[in-house]
């Protein structure tokens, strides 16, 4: 993925300016900066959810340029998780899989829920996600991420609300994704779990367009 001179402003306030970055297979890029600097806004802009003031984001697949880069990206927002709260866990992943053109069967979804301790009939079916704890919602969002065929992951505070066991499961999952040639951009205040995985750091709120080696 190539980001070229990306800029974003909100109500005349410039959050980032002329930020350029190339992300290759196996790379984990840490998006750093102070609170309010625009880190989450940057991820949302890369995801195609916000329109930049200037600049471009392009993804080059094995068969050439991708017309819609969202086909190559999976976005995990902070806290919100991107879940339908009135649906159950199985319903959420079935709905998402249809949007992705996957049409996963219930057994396939249950298999994905198992590592996250969500594959129980009383939890996965007929139990609204709005009744889940913060950690359970995050685990369900990560189960969805693990099912995604997208090569690029955009991760906003991915370990938010997770206990130590779930954090270990996620870091192993991320490591496997990178080893298979995937890449990820990540905002996280907790970097200890990702020691040895981060390949470079982008600083938002410092010198415009700053990119540092990890």
Secondary structure, DSSP 8 states (H G I E B T S, - for coil): -EEEEEEEEETTEEEEEEEEEE--TT-EEEEE--TTSSHHHHHHHHHTSS--SEEEEE-EETTEE-SSGGGGEEEE-TTTTT--TTS-HHHHHHHHHHHTT----HHHHHHHHHTTT---HHHHSSS-GGGS-HHHHHHHHHHHHHH---SEEEEESTTTT--HHHHHHHHHHHHHHHHTT-EEEEE-S--GGGTTT--EEEESSSSTT-EEE-
